[in-house]
Amino acid sequence: VPLLALCAPNTWDAQILQAQQEVGAAAEARTFTSRDEVDERKRIWAEVALRQGQAAFRRSLIAAYNGACAISATTVLDVLQAAHLQPYNGKESNDVANGLLLRADIHNLFDLKLIAINPETLRIEVADQLKTTEYGVFQGRSLRVPSKVAERPDKSALSSRYYGATSQSRA
């Protein structure tokens, strides 16, 4: 077992796990009613209000990364998401240097630590279980970074998320 895989989960890992457990428990407890569509929209709008500045953060990342995923170079804006390196902790968290523009599926794999970015080399690392899939092509590829140095991912923020791509999800 690689030394990096033995690292204890950090705060970000705990927040993701707690959110997944809460969503899972709520989904198991629910039964569908015709009112659910309206109630779900209210919940979504409440979440959006809580994440102030998220749309502007995404727009800033799109501009910084020239509208392309930092890993795959995908340019389909509808599938590109603003990924935080350090967890969202208010509007100040929405700094371009605290984010990556990622394709939605890659964002999920990044959050699950199945795709990682080495903070020293800025090379992509893919978990063993993904190396024989379509994601294997990203192994060892250089991260695409903004041309402006001030907009590049903060090294300490990248380091806080880096344990190497684990062979199993930590979630």
N, C-alpha and C positions, 0 to 999 in steps of 0.2 A: 504494500500500500504506500503510495507516494506520501512524503511528509506533508505536502500541501493539502492532501485530502483529509488529514487528521485535524486540521484547524477547527477550532470551535466556531459555531455560527455567530455572526455578528448581529447587531441591532437590525440591520436591513433584513437579514434572513428571518429573524423573529417576527418582524412586521409582516413580511410576505406570508409566512406560515400562519400567523394569527388571522390574517384576512382570508386566506384560503379556507381555514377551518370555519370561520364565521359564515362565509358564503355557502360552504358545503352544508353546514347545519341548517341554515335558513332554507336552502333548496330542498332538503329532505323533509322539513317540517311543513312545507307549503303544499297546498292543493290549488288547482287553477279555478279562478272564478272570472266572470266577465269584467269585474272591476280591476283585475290585475294590470291590464294594459295602462290604465290611467295611473294607478299607484306606482307602477314601475317607472313611468316617465317622471313623476314627482321625485322619486328617489334619485334618478339619474341627474335631474337638474340640481338637486341639493348637493350631490357630489361635485358637480361642475362648479358650483358656487364656492365650495370649500377649497378647490384647487385653483385659486385665483391666479391669473396670469398664465395658465397652461397653454392657451391658444397662442399667446404672444411668444411664449417659450418655444413652441413648435415652429412658429414663423421664423424666429431668430435662428433656430437650428437649420431650417430649410435654406435660409439665406447663406449661413456659414458653410454648409455642406453642398452648396450649389444644387439643392434639390435631389440629392442622391444618398442612398443608405451608406453609412460609414463602413459597412462590411461587404455588402453584396453589390453596391453601386446601382441598385434598383432606383429608377426615377419615377415610378408610379406614385404620385403624391398621396393617393387615397390609401395606400398601404404603409406609408411612412409614419412613424411615431416618434415622439420626443421621449427619450429614455433618460432618466436621472441617474447619475453615478452615485451621489450621496442622496439619501431619501429626501423627498419633498418635505420641507419644514417651513413653509411660508413662501411668500413671493420672492424673497432673497435667494431661495434655492433654484430659481429659474434663470440662472446665469448660464450662458452658452458653454462656458468651460466646465460646467457641472452636468453636461449632457452629451448625448450622442443621438444622431438621427438614424434610426434603425427600422428596417422592415418589420412588420408586426410579429411574424413568426420568429425572427431572429431576436427581437426584443424579449419575447417569452423565454427563449432558450438562454439568453443572457441573464435574465432574472433568476432562472433555475440553475445557473452556473454550469450549464452544459456547453456554453460558448463563453470563452473568457478572452480578455485582452491583457497581454503581458505589459505592465506599465513601463518597463525599462526598454523593451524592443518595439512596442506597439504592434506586435504580431498577434494574430488571432490563434487561439487554441480551441480545439474541438474535442469534446469528450469521446472516449474510445467508442462508446455505443453509437455515436453519430458518424464516425469516420467512414463507414461503408454506405452512408446515405448521401442524399444530395448535398448535405451540409459539410461533408468531408472535403469538398473543394476549397473551403475557407481555411483549412488547417495551414498555418504558417504564412498566410497572406498578410500583407501589411494593412493596418487600419488606414482608411482614407481620413485625412485630417484637413481642417480648414486652412486656407492659405495664410490667413491672419493669425499670427502666433497667439495673440490674446484670446482667440476663439477656440484654440485647441484644447482637448480634454486636459483638465488639471491632473497632474501626475499623482498627487496625494489622494485625490478622489478615485482615480483608477486603482491605485494601490489598495484602497479600503475595500474594493469589490473583488480583488484578485486572490484567488486560491488555486489558480490553474483550473482548467476545465475538468471537473470531477467525472468519475466513471458513472456516478449515479447522481440524480438530482438530490439536493439537500432539502427540498420542500417536503 
